[in-house]
């Protein structure tokens, strides 16, 4: 059963779509951060011990450079803790995204205009570029015409 959307429902829908898009971007960012941190940990573990030198007093009482060798435990522990935090955030964000998808789909299904439903699904659920949405819509649709259709749809509501 289709119905006309009032402005309150449209505002909710716009906010919902924006929130969903931002959440997807956050998930991608967290996945990138996790990969980067994992690579840093692998480099630390593969590198083994590190060498450094400091100026100080040697055992024989002379002052000079002292060579230090050791494993960067603190650095590795910090990276492991960061990795754990990122994974926890990612889990929570993905869980929220699953919940939000249901809300977004309910909103999309409430839109009377089937063309607009398709455009919004392609753009927000399938995460297609504007150009790809235009291609999927077929006809003489362009990236600009699809953006304009969405803009008019939101302004109309």
C-alpha positions, 0 to 999 in steps of 0.5 A: 500500500503506497501513500504520500509522504508528509514532510516529517517522514521525508525529513526522517528519510533524508536524515536516515539516508544521510546517517546510513551513508555516513555509517558506511563511510565510517565502516570503510574507514575503520577497515582501512585503519585495521589493515594499516595497524595490522601491517604495522604490527607485522612489520614490528614482529618481522623486524625483530630487535631494533638498534639505537644508540644514546649518549651516556656514561659507559660501564668503564666510566667514559662518556660516549655513545652506547648501543642499545638493542631490544624488541619494541614491546611498547610499540607493539602493545600500543598497536595491538591495543589500537587494533582491538579498539578499531575492531570493537568499533567496527563490530558496533558500526556493522551491527548498527548498519544492519539495524539501519538497513531495515529502517532505510528499506522501510523508508524506501518502501514507503516512497510512492514513486517507483523510479525514486525508490530504485534510485535511492536503493542503487545509491544508498543500499547498493552504494553505486556512484551517481554515474552508475545509478544513471547507467542502471536507470537506463534511458537518457539518464545522466549523473546530473539528471539523477542528482537533480531528480533526488534534489527535486524529490527532497525539495518537493517533500 
